Amino acid sequence: MTTGSNAAKDGSPVKLKPGRPKLKKNDEKAKLSAVGDEIRLLHWYNSFRQVLAIHRMASCYYLIYSDLLP
């Protein structure tokens, strides 16, 4: 199978690599989609950090107060 500029010559489909497609200069929809992906990833990362911080804090409280438990 041909890729790149050779694909246009013989009419065969271009095999795309998995992942995000290349952005063209004036492709605003693709740019907005890429920005949305980055924002979703950032929100997920921040949520994960908050959950991790809460878990760490709860573990510390358990270690501190576990000797007071009956």
C-alpha positions in Angstrom: 0.0 0.0 0.0 1.3 3.4 -0.9 1.3 6.4 1.4 1.9 10.1 1.1 2.1 11.7 -2.3 2.3 8.4 -4.1 -1.2 7.6 -3.0 -2.6 10.5 -5.0 -1.0 9.2 -8.2 -2.4 5.7 -8.3 -5.7 6.5 -6.5 -5.2 4.0 -3.6 -6.3 5.1 -0.1 -3.7 6.6 2.3 -3.0 4.5 5.3 -3.2 6.8 8.3 -1.3 6.3 11.5 -3.4 5.9 14.6 -3.7 9.0 16.7 -4.6 12.6 16.2 -4.8 13.7 12.5 -2.4 16.3 11.2 -3.8 19.8 11.5 -4.0 22.0 8.4 -3.3 25.7 8.7 -6.9 26.9 8.3 -8.7 23.9 9.7 -10.4 25.6 12.7 -12.6 22.6 13.5 -9.6 20.3 13.9 -7.9 22.9 16.0 -10.9 23.2 18.3 -11.1 19.5 18.5 -7.4 19.2 19.5 -7.9 22.0 22.1 -10.9 20.1 23.5 -8.9 17.0 23.8 -6.2 18.8 25.7 -8.8 20.4 28.0 -10.5 17.1 28.7 -7.1 15.5 29.5 -6.2 18.4 31.8 -9.6 18.1 33.6 -9.0 14.3 34.0 -5.5 14.9 35.3 -6.6 17.5 37.9 -9.5 15.3 39.1 -7.1 12.4 39.5 -4.7 14.7 41.5 -7.6 15.8 43.8 -8.7 12.2 44.4 -5.1 11.2 45.1 -4.7 14.1 47.6 -7.9 13.2 49.4 -6.8 9.6 49.6 -3.4 10.6 50.9 -5.0 12.9 53.5 -7.4 10.1 54.7 -4.5 7.7 55.0 -2.6 10.1 57.1 -5.6 10.7 59.4 -6.1 7.0 59.7 -2.5 6.5 60.7 -2.7 9.4 63.3 -6.0 8.4 64.9 -5.9 4.6 64.5 -4.5 4.1 67.9 -7.5 5.9 69.4 -9.9 3.4 67.8 -11.4 0.8 70.1 
